[in-house]
């Protein structure tokens, strides 16, 4: 095994640590934890205060929810098949019950009568007022191993790794901290660390993974809240490296040559207005003018267009493609599903026909002869705007005068897919002119500012903050249990009888376990007779492409009244008569996704309704759904979704320091992102290439971390 002072230990596989065999290493690798360095960056989600060993007699005087460690003799065991296990502990004549729901088969043997056991967990008061422990952690082996007589200290609680116990994770990370924390290079420049009064990287890692037992109540509260100096330092470093990479990318993009659209924007916009069947909002007009300014510059545009559901992003994209077409260039628009690509193609072709913009659609479901025709037409320059799915990423696609790449519903695509789109048919700089295509990214729903500054920090941000005139708020009802379902089905029947159409959304195609989750197949079979004489259709992603298109066409033509579907309709099914949507097992969806689904109805300005159905009884779940039901502002929903769920995979497969802080304090992270961006720009103004010896560690971090997770333009360029 490598010595503790060997710098190479950081990049050695986890098997270099005691207790990490090949099976454990393989399971860790599935979670993205392959090296000792990765383990150091796998930060706790929280902490458990197990510092005090309480006598059973003291528990009655403690508040409910207090974390305790107890050590006592098992006096009685009451198993209730596999549903419940009650273990009664006794110490000096005082008994306390520990209870586990759905215990595994081997637990009864662990708690044999007369055994001395140690348990750690939170107190709860039963209905009769007696204190009890619910699902406590068995820490007998840990206490015996440590010889602990006064508790177990502050224990980190790590994110779950499938098929690896929390104790194994804790031991491996403790070994990594002991042997390698001092080897991690300090990436932050000394001046930055001093301005923020940050501890060193080694001390930060030790404090976060192994907080001192003597920590005061105030300092422990900071740690639990994600506000400790060590946590903020780790978060800031991660954000700072990202912002340095983004700043370098913005600089690189600014130096590149773009396709300069030298046509009169006012004349083109007048043509776009004439082609559209509605009046543009002031917000759309401003966005188009901004994009026209970008397209007329000598540098390639890199812009993110975001807005609430139904704010009119497609019309803005049409106006952009029209300007490019008038300037002699071609555009590609990539959508995540064939349903959405077909809808965009139909809509844009209708508008384009009135404005002289030639539009075609390309997706995997096209017949071979039709695909060859489209490929030939775009290669010869006979197509101004090609709309497609992943088929646009094919190596054989050649675009003669590619000037603009549009990525719609960006959250559905991976970073590398978006990058590959920009390279399609020579989307790298043109060999003769060196020009790079403009890039316009369309966001399905609003993006919180902190997320926009990181995940899309290389893009300029434009926001559509108005809804089209006449758009009504969709009345949203939260329903729990079977009575709510009956109410929802009655509302669907009434809506259809009044001439409307409806959606029923389920999270699964088939039932994984009977009765556990609503599926489109079971609901389709159930709702046919229940909603008769309404005509019920079925749509999901595993259906052949041609069949999906046929169903959507029938629904759009009014031949289907109620469409039972998965989230394949989250984007792309735009039917003006749709006035009601029922979302089954609503707790299975994120808040922003629920808002996006709700946006499928009421698009013609009619009174519309949404039913969020759930069988959940958990107060937190119901509170989350109630928030969506009471809120129609997509920007507020996006911020709340981030606060509750965290940022997810912004770059690559995992994040490091930012995770815990972001989950607890997204507003604080937004401020931290701003500071990181300012510091990054100031540093690069002094040392644009990071060539100074003092910045060597930072340059290495940018080249490894950033290049591994860099966003669209860097990979495309």
C-alpha positions in Angstrom: 0.0 0.0 0.0 1.2 3.5 -0.8 2.8 5.5 2.0 0.9 8.4 3.7 3.3 11.0 2.2 3.2 9.7 -1.4 1.4 12.4 -3.4 0.2 9.8 -5.9 -2.1 8.3 -3.3 -4.7 10.9 -4.1 -5.2 9.4 -7.6 -4.8 5.8 -6.6 -8.0 3.6 -6.7 -10.0 3.3 -3.5 -8.6 -0.2 -3.1 -5.4 1.5 -1.8 -7.4 2.0 1.4 -8.0 -0.7 4.0 -11.5 -2.3 3.7 -12.0 -1.5 0.1 -12.0 -4.7 -1.9 -12.8 -5.1 -5.6 -16.6 -5.6 -4.9 -16.8 -2.5 -2.8 -14.6 -0.6 -5.3 -17.0 -1.5 -8.2 -20.0 -0.3 -6.2 -18.3 2.9 -5.4 -17.3 3.4 -9.0 -21.0 3.2 -10.0 -21.5 6.3 -7.8 -18.5 8.0 -9.4 -16.1 7.3 -6.5 -13.1 5.7 -8.1 -10.0 7.3 -6.4 -8.9 8.4 -3.0 -9.4 12.0 -4.2 -13.0 11.2 -5.0 -13.7 9.9 -1.5 -12.3 13.1 0.0 -14.7 15.1 -2.1 -17.7 13.0 -1.1 -19.1 15.3 1.6 -21.6 14.6 4.3 -25.2 15.5 3.9 -25.5 16.0 7.7 -24.3 15.1 11.1 -25.5 13.1 14.1 -24.6 14.3 17.6 -23.7 11.1 19.3 -21.4 12.7 21.9 -23.4 11.9 25.0 -24.2 8.4 26.4 -27.6 8.9 28.2 -28.9 6.6 31.0 -32.4 5.4 30.2 -33.7 7.2 33.3 -32.8 10.6 31.7 -34.7 10.1 28.5 -38.1 11.1 29.9 -36.8 14.6 30.6 -35.4 15.2 27.0 -37.3 16.9 24.2 -38.9 14.9 21.4 -36.5 14.7 18.5 -33.4 14.8 20.7 -30.5 12.6 19.3 -29.4 10.1 22.0 -27.0 7.2 22.4 -28.1 4.5 25.0 -26.5 1.3 26.2 -28.7 -1.2 27.9 -29.7 -4.9 28.2 -32.4 -6.4 25.9 -35.2 -7.4 28.3 -38.0 -8.4 25.8 -38.4 -8.8 22.0 -41.7 -8.7 20.2 -41.5 -9.4 16.4 -44.7 -8.9 14.3 -43.8 -11.0 11.3 -42.0 -8.8 8.9 -44.1 -5.7 9.6 -42.7 -4.6 12.9 -40.0 -5.3 15.6 -40.2 -4.0 19.1 -37.2 -4.4 21.4 -37.5 -3.4 25.1 -34.3 -2.2 26.7 -33.8 -2.1 30.5 -31.3 -0.3 32.7 -31.6 0.2 36.5 -35.3 -0.8 36.4 -36.2 1.7 33.6 -37.5 0.3 30.3 -37.5 2.0 26.9 -38.9 0.6 23.6 -37.0 0.6 20.3 -39.2 0.1 17.2 -38.3 -0.8 13.6 -40.8 -1.0 10.8 -40.3 -3.7 8.1 -37.2 -5.2 9.8 -35.0 -7.6 8.0 -35.1 -11.3 8.9 -31.8 -11.3 10.8 -32.6 -8.5 13.2 -34.3 -10.6 15.8 -31.1 -12.6 16.4 -29.2 -9.4 17.0 -31.5 -8.5 19.8 -31.6 -11.7 21.8 -32.8 -11.4 25.3 -29.9 -10.6 27.7 -27.7 -9.0 25.1 -26.0 -5.7 25.9 -26.6 -3.4 23.0 -26.0 0.3 22.1 -28.5 2.2 20.0 -28.4 5.7 18.6 -31.3 7.7 17.3 -34.0 10.3 17.8 -36.5 10.2 20.7 -40.2 10.2 20.0 -43.1 10.2 22.4 -45.7 7.5 22.0 -49.5 8.2 22.3 -49.3 7.2 26.0 -46.5 9.7 26.6 -43.7 7.1 26.9 -40.5 7.8 25.1 -39.3 5.5 22.4 -36.7 5.2 19.7 -37.9 4.7 16.1 -35.5 3.1 13.7 -32.4 3.6 15.8 -29.0 2.7 14.5 -27.2 -0.2 16.2 -23.8 1.1 17.2 -22.8 -1.7 19.5 -19.8 -2.8 17.4 -18.6 0.8 16.9 -18.7 1.5 20.7 -17.0 -1.8 21.4 -14.3 -1.1 18.8 -13.6 2.4 20.1 -13.9 1.3 23.7 -16.3 4.3 24.1 -17.8 4.9 27.4 -19.2 8.4 26.9 -20.7 8.4 23.4 -19.5 8.3 19.8 -18.7 11.9 18.9 -20.1 13.7 15.9 -20.9 11.3 13.2 -21.1 12.4 9.5 -24.1 11.2 7.5 -23.1 10.5 3.9 -25.3 10.2 0.8 -26.4 6.6 0.2 -24.3 4.3 -2.0 -26.2 1.3 -3.2 -25.2 -2.0 -1.5 -22.6 -0.3 0.7 -23.5 0.4 4.4 -23.0 3.9 5.8 -20.5 2.5 8.3 -18.3 1.2 5.5 -18.4 4.6 3.7 -17.6 6.3 7.0 -14.5 4.1 7.6 -13.2 4.4 4.1 -13.5 8.2 4.1 -11.9 8.4 7.6 -8.9 6.4 6.2 -8.7 8.7 3.2 -8.7 11.8 5.4 -6.1 10.4 7.7 -3.7 9.4 4.9 -4.4 11.9 2.1 -6.1 15.1 3.3 -2.7 16.7 3.7 -1.8 15.8 0.1 -4.5 17.8 -1.6 -3.1 20.9 -3.3 -4.5 24.3 -2.3 -6.2 25.5 -5.4 -7.4 28.9 -4.2 -4.9 31.7 -4.6 -3.5 32.9 -1.3 -5.0 36.4 -1.7 -8.5 35.0 -2.3 -8.3 32.7 0.7 -7.2 35.6 2.9 -10.0 37.9 1.7 -12.6 35.3 2.7 -10.7 34.1 5.8 -10.9 30.5 4.6 -9.1 27.6 6.3 -6.7 25.6 4.3 -8.0 22.8 2.1 -6.5 20.1 4.4 -8.1 21.6 7.5 -11.4 22.1 5.7 -11.5 18.4 4.7 -10.7 17.3 8.2 -13.3 19.6 9.8 -16.0 18.6 7.4 -15.4 14.8 7.6 -14.3 14.6 11.2 -15.7 17.5 13.2 -14.1 17.9 16.6 -15.9 16.4 19.6 -15.4 19.7 21.5 -17.4 21.7 19.0 -19.7 24.3 20.6 -23.4 24.3 20.1 -23.2 27.4 17.9 -20.4 25.9 15.7 -22.3 22.6 15.4 -25.4 24.5 14.3 -23.3 26.2 11.6 -22.0 22.9 10.5 -25.5 21.3 10.3 -26.8 24.4 8.4 -23.9 24.1 5.9 -22.5 27.5 7.0 -19.3 26.4 8.6 -16.1 28.1 7.3 -14.8 24.7 6.1 -17.9 24.0 4.1 -18.1 27.4 2.5 -14.4 27.1 1.6 -14.9 23.8 -0.2 -18.1 25.1 -1.9 -16.3 28.3 -3.0 -13.3 26.4 -4.4 -15.6 24.3 -6.6 -17.5 27.3 -7.8 -14.3 29.3 -8.3 -12.8 26.7 -10.5 -16.0 26.6 -12.6 -16.1 30.3 -12.9 -12.5 30.5 -14.0 -13.3 27.9 -16.7 -16.4 29.8 -17.7 -14.5 33.1 -17.9 -11.9 31.6 -20.1 -14.6 30.1 -22.3 -16.3 33.5 -22.6 -13.0 35.0 -23.6 -12.3 32.3 -26.1 -15.7 32.6 -27.7 -15.4 36.4 -27.9 -12.1 36.0 -29.9 -13.7 33.5 -32.3 -15.2 34.5 -35.6 -19.0 34.1 -36.1 -21.3 34.2 -39.1 -22.1 37.9 -39.3 -25.7 38.4 -40.5 -25.5 41.7 -42.4 -29.2 42.3 -43.2 -31.6 44.9 -41.9 -33.1 43.5 -38.7 -36.1 45.8 -38.8 -37.2 44.5 -42.2 -36.8 40.9 -41.1 -38.7 41.5 -37.8 -41.5 43.1 -39.8 -41.7 39.9 -41.9 -41.7 37.7 -38.8 -44.5 39.8 -37.2 -46.6 39.4 -40.4 -46.0 35.6 -40.5 -47.0 35.0 -36.8 -50.7 34.5 -36.0 -50.4 36.5 -32.8 -48.9 39.8 -31.6 -45.4 39.5 -30.0 -45.2 40.6 -26.4 -42.8 43.4 -25.4 -40.6 40.8 -23.8 -40.4 38.8 -27.0 -39.6 42.0 -29.0 -36.8 42.9 -26.6 -35.4 39.3 -26.8 -35.4 39.3 -30.6 -33.7 42.7 -30.8 -31.0 41.4 -28.4 -30.5 38.2 -30.5 -30.4 40.2 -33.8 -27.7 42.4 -32.3 -25.7 39.2 -31.4 -26.2 37.7 -34.9 -25.0 40.9 -36.5 -21.7 40.9 -34.5 -18.4 39.4 -35.6 -18.3 37.0 -32.6 -20.5 33.9 -32.3 -23.6 34.3 -30.2 -23.8 32.2 -27.0 -27.2 32.9 -25.5 -29.6 31.2 -23.1 -33.2 32.2 -23.6 -35.4 31.3 -20.7 -39.0 32.0 -19.8 -42.0 30.5 -18.1 -44.2 27.9 -19.7 -46.0 29.4 -22.7 -43.9 32.6 -22.8 -43.2 32.2 -26.5 -39.7 31.0 -26.9 -40.4 29.2 -30.2 -41.5 32.5 -31.8 -38.3 34.1 -30.8 -36.3 31.2 -32.2 -38.3 31.5 -35.5 -37.4 35.2 -35.7 -33.7 34.3 -35.2 -33.7 31.6 -37.9 -35.5 34.0 -40.3 -32.7 36.6 -39.9 -30.1 33.9 -40.5 -31.9 32.7 -43.6 -32.2 36.2 -45.0 -28.4 36.6 -44.5 -27.8 33.4 -46.5 -27.1 31.1 -43.6 -28.8 27.9 -42.4 -30.0 26.9 -38.9 -30.5 23.7 -37.0 -33.0 23.2 -34.2 -32.6 20.1 -32.0 -35.6 19.0 -29.9 -35.5 16.1 -27.4 -38.4 14.1 -28.7 -39.8 13.2 -32.1 -43.2 14.5 -30.9 -41.8 17.9 -30.2 -39.6 17.9 -33.3 -42.7 17.2 -35.4 -44.7 19.9 -33.7 -41.9 22.5 -34.1 -41.6 21.4 -37.8 -45.3 21.9 -38.4 -45.5 25.2 -36.5 -42.3 26.7 -38.0 -43.1 25.5 -41.5 -46.5 27.3 -41.3 -44.9 30.5 -40.2 -41.9 30.0 -42.5 -44.2 29.6 -45.5 -45.5 33.1 -45.1 -42.0 34.6 -44.6 -40.0 32.7 -47.2 -38.2 30.4 -44.7 -37.8 26.8 -45.9 -38.3 24.4 -43.0 -37.9 20.6 -42.9 -37.9 17.9 -40.2 -35.4 15.1 -39.6 -35.8 12.3 -37.1 -35.1 8.6 -36.8 -38.6 7.7 -37.7 -38.4 9.0 -41.3 -38.3 6.5 -44.1 -34.9 5.9 -45.7 -35.8 7.7 -49.0 -37.2 10.7 -47.2 -34.0 10.9 -45.0 -31.8 10.8 -48.0 -33.8 13.7 -49.6 -33.5 15.8 -46.4 -29.8 15.1 -46.1 -29.2 16.1 -49.7 -31.4 19.3 -49.4 -29.6 20.6 -46.4 -26.2 19.8 -47.9 -27.1 21.7 -51.0 -28.4 24.7 -49.1 -32.1 24.2 -50.1 -33.2 24.1 -46.5 -33.0 27.2 -44.3 -34.1 25.6 -41.0 -33.7 21.9 -40.2 -35.7 20.7 -37.2 -34.8 17.4 -35.7 -34.0 15.1 -32.8 -30.7 13.3 -32.0 -30.7 12.5 -35.7 -29.1 15.9 -36.2 -26.0 14.5 -34.4 -25.2 12.0 -37.1 -21.7 12.3 -38.5 -23.0 12.0 -42.1 -25.1 15.2 -41.8 -23.5 18.0 -43.8 -24.9 21.6 -43.5 -23.6 23.8 -46.3 -23.8 27.2 -44.6 -24.4 26.5 -40.9 -24.8 29.8 -39.1 -27.1 29.1 -36.1 -27.6 26.1 -33.7 -30.7 26.1 -31.6 -31.1 23.6 -28.7 -34.7 23.4 -27.4 -35.7 22.1 -24.0 -32.1 22.1 -23.0 -32.6 20.1 -19.7 -33.3 17.0 -21.8 -29.9 16.9 -23.4 -26.5 16.0 -22.0 -23.6 18.4 -22.3 -21.9 16.3 -24.9 -25.0 16.0 -27.1 -25.4 19.7 -27.2 -21.7 20.0 -28.1 -22.1 17.4 -30.9 -25.0 19.3 -32.4 -22.8 22.4 -32.9 -20.2 20.3 -34.7 -22.8 18.7 -37.1 -21.5 18.8 -40.6 -18.5 20.8 -39.7 -19.8 22.7 -36.7 -16.2 23.2 -35.7 -14.8 26.4 -37.1 -15.1 26.4 -40.8 -11.7 25.5 -42.3 -11.8 28.3 -44.9 -13.4 31.1 -42.9 -12.7 30.0 -39.3 -16.3 30.9 -38.4 -18.1 29.3 -35.5 -21.9 28.9 -35.6 -24.1 31.0 -33.3 -25.7 29.2 -30.4 -29.1 29.7 -28.9 -30.2 27.5 -26.0 -33.9 27.5 -25.1 -34.8 26.6 -21.5 -38.0 24.6 -20.9 -38.7 26.4 -17.6 -37.1 29.2 -15.7 -33.6 28.5 -14.3 -32.6 29.9 -10.8 -29.9 32.5 -11.2 -27.3 30.5 -9.1 -27.8 27.6 -11.5 -27.7 29.8 -14.6 -24.4 31.3 -13.5 -22.8 27.8 -13.1 -24.4 25.3 -15.5 -24.8 28.0 -18.2 -22.3 30.6 -17.1 -20.7 30.7 -20.5 -23.9 31.9 -22.1 -25.5 35.3 -21.9 -28.9 35.2 -20.3 -32.2 36.6 -21.8 -35.4 36.2 -19.9 -39.0 36.3 -21.3 -40.9 37.7 -18.3 -44.4 38.1 -19.9 -47.1 35.7 -20.8 -49.1 36.1 -24.1 -52.2 38.3 -23.6 -55.3 36.3 -22.6 -53.4 33.4 -21.0 -55.2 32.3 -17.8 -53.9 30.7 -14.7 -54.6 27.0 -14.6 -56.7 26.2 -11.5 -54.7 23.5 -9.7 -56.3 21.0 -7.2 -54.3 18.8 -4.8 -56.1 15.5 -4.1 -55.3 12.7 -1.7 -56.8 9.2 -1.9 -59.5 7.5 -3.9 -62.2 10.2 -3.3 -60.0 12.7 -5.0 -59.5 10.4 -8.0 -63.2 10.0 -8.4 -63.6 13.8 -8.3 -60.8 14.1 -10.9 -62.5 11.6 -13.3 -65.8 13.4 -12.9 -64.1 16.7 -13.9 -62.5 15.0 -16.9 -65.9 13.7 -18.1 -67.4 17.2 -17.6 -64.6 18.9 -19.5 -65.0 16.5 -22.5 -68.8 16.9 -22.4 -68.2 20.7 -22.7 -66.1 20.2 -25.8 -62.6 20.1 -24.3 -59.9 17.5 -24.2 -57.8 16.2 -21.4 -54.5 14.5 -20.4 -53.9 11.8 -17.8 -50.2 11.6 -16.8 -48.6 8.6 -15.1 -45.0 8.1 -13.9 -44.6 4.6 -15.3 -45.5 2.6 -18.4 -46.2 -0.6 -16.6 -46.7 -1.4 -12.9 -43.5 -2.5 -11.2 -45.5 -3.9 -8.2 -49.3 -4.1 -8.2 -50.9 -1.1 -6.6 -47.5 0.7 -5.9 -47.4 3.2 -8.8 -49.9 4.3 -11.4 -49.0 3.2 -15.0 -50.3 4.3 -18.3 -51.3 0.8 -19.4 -53.4 0.1 -16.3 -55.0 3.6 -16.4 -55.7 3.3 -20.1 -57.5 0.0 -19.5 -59.4 1.4 -16.5 -60.4 4.8 -18.0 -61.8 3.5 -21.3 -65.1 2.2 -19.8 -65.0 4.7 -16.8 -65.0 7.8 -19.1 -67.2 6.4 -21.8 -68.4 7.7 -24.2 -65.2 9.8 -24.2 -62.5 8.3 -26.6 -59.3 7.4 -24.7 -55.9 7.2 -26.3 -52.5 5.9 -25.1 -49.0 7.5 -25.6 -45.7 6.5 -24.2 -42.0 6.6 -25.2 -41.7 2.8 -25.9 -44.3 3.0 -28.7 -42.9 3.0 -32.3 -42.3 6.5 -33.6 -44.9 6.2 -36.3 -47.5 5.1 -33.8 -46.7 8.0 -31.5 -47.1 10.4 -34.3 -50.4 8.8 -35.3 -51.8 9.1 -31.8 -50.7 12.7 -31.4 -52.2 13.6 -34.8 -55.5 11.9 -33.8 -55.6 13.8 -30.5 -54.8 17.1 -32.2 -57.6 16.4 -34.8 -60.1 15.8 -32.0 -60.5 12.1 -32.7 -59.2 11.3 -29.1 -60.8 13.1 -26.1 -58.5 11.9 -23.3 -54.8 11.0 -23.8 -53.2 8.8 -21.1 -49.5 9.3 -21.3 -46.1 9.3 -19.6 -44.0 12.5 -19.5 -43.4 12.1 -23.2 -46.0 14.9 -23.4 -44.2 17.1 -21.0 -43.0 18.9 -24.1 -44.4 18.9 -27.6 -48.1 18.1 -27.3 -49.7 21.5 -27.9 -53.4 21.1 -28.4 -55.5 24.3 -28.0 -58.7 22.5 -26.9 -56.9 20.7 -24.0 -58.5 22.1 -20.8 -57.8 19.6 -18.1 -54.8 17.5 -16.9 -54.7 14.8 -14.2 -51.3 13.9 -12.9 -51.2 10.6 -11.0 -48.6 9.9 -8.3 -47.7 13.6 -8.4 -45.1 13.2 -5.7 -42.9 11.3 -8.2 -42.3 14.4 -10.2 -40.2 17.5 -9.5 -41.9 20.8 -8.9 -40.6 22.3 -12.2 -41.7 19.2 -14.1 -45.2 19.4 -12.6 -45.4 23.1 -13.7 -44.3 22.1 -17.2 -46.9 19.4 -17.4 -49.6 21.8 -16.1 -48.6 24.1 -19.0 -50.0 21.6 -21.5 -53.5 22.9 -20.9 -55.2 26.3 -21.3 -53.0 27.3 -24.2 -55.9 28.9 -26.1 -56.9 31.1 -23.1 -59.8 29.0 -21.9 -60.6 28.2 -18.3 -58.5 25.1 -17.4 -57.8 22.9 -14.5 -55.1 20.5 -13.2 -55.4 17.7 -10.6 -52.4 16.6 -8.7 -53.3 13.2 -7.3 -51.3 11.3 -4.6 -51.7 8.6 -2.0 -48.9 9.9 0.1 -49.5 10.9 3.7 -46.1 12.4 4.4 -46.4 16.0 5.5 -43.3 17.2 3.6 -44.6 15.6 0.3 -48.0 17.2 0.7 -46.5 20.6 1.5 -44.4 20.3 -1.7 -47.4 19.6 -3.8 -49.5 22.2 -2.1 -46.8 24.8 -3.1 -47.2 23.9 -6.8 -51.0 24.0 -6.5 -50.9 27.5 -5.0 -48.2 28.9 -7.2 -48.4 29.7 -11.0 -45.1 31.6 -11.2 -42.5 29.4 -12.8 -39.6 31.5 -11.5 -40.7 30.9 -7.9 -41.3 27.2 -8.5 -37.8 26.9 -10.0 -36.2 28.4 -7.0 -38.2 26.3 -4.6 -37.4 23.2 -6.6 -33.7 24.0 -6.3 -34.1 24.6 -2.6 -35.8 21.3 -2.0 -34.0 19.0 -4.3 -30.6 20.6 -4.9 -28.9 21.3 -8.2 -28.6 17.7 -9.4 -25.8 16.9 -11.8 -24.8 20.3 -13.1 -21.5 19.1 -14.5 -20.4 15.6 -15.1 -21.5 12.7 -12.8 -21.0 14.3 -9.4 -20.2 17.5 -7.6 -17.9 18.2 -4.7 -18.0 20.9 -2.1 -21.1 22.8 -3.3 -23.6 20.0 -2.7 -24.3 20.2 1.1 -24.3 24.0 1.1 -26.6 24.2 -1.9 -29.2 21.9 -0.4 -29.4 23.9 2.7 -29.0 27.5 1.5 -29.5 28.1 -2.3 -29.8 31.9 -1.6 -26.4 31.8 0.1 -24.9 29.9 -2.8 -26.2 32.4 -5.3 -24.3 35.1 -3.4 -21.2 32.8 -3.3 -21.4 32.2 -7.0 -21.5 36.0 -7.7 -18.4 36.4 -5.5 -16.6 33.5 -7.2 -17.4 35.0 -10.6 -16.0 38.4 -9.6 -12.8 36.8 -8.1 -12.3 34.7 -11.3 -12.6 37.7 -13.6 -10.2 39.7 -11.5 -7.7 36.9 -11.4 -7.8 36.4 -15.2 -7.4 40.1 -15.8 -4.1 39.8 -14.0 -3.1 36.3 -15.4 -5.2 35.3 -18.4 -3.4 32.1 -19.1 -2.8 31.1 -15.4 0.9 30.9 -16.2 2.2 32.4 -12.9 3.8 29.8 -10.6 1.3 30.8 -7.8 -1.5 29.7 -10.0 -0.1 26.3 -11.1 -2.4 24.3 -8.8 -5.4 26.3 -10.1 -4.4 25.8 -13.7 -4.2 22.0 -13.1 -7.6 22.0 -11.4 -9.2 23.9 -14.3 -7.7 21.6 -16.8 -8.9 18.5 -15.0 -12.2 19.5 -13.3 -13.3 22.0 -15.9 -12.4 20.1 -19.0 -14.2 17.0 -17.6 -17.5 18.9 -17.1 -17.2 22.0 -19.4 -20.4 23.1 -21.1 -21.5 23.5 -24.6 -19.2 25.9 -26.4 -15.8 24.7 -25.2 -16.5 21.1 -26.5 -18.0 22.4 -29.6 -15.4 24.9 -30.5 
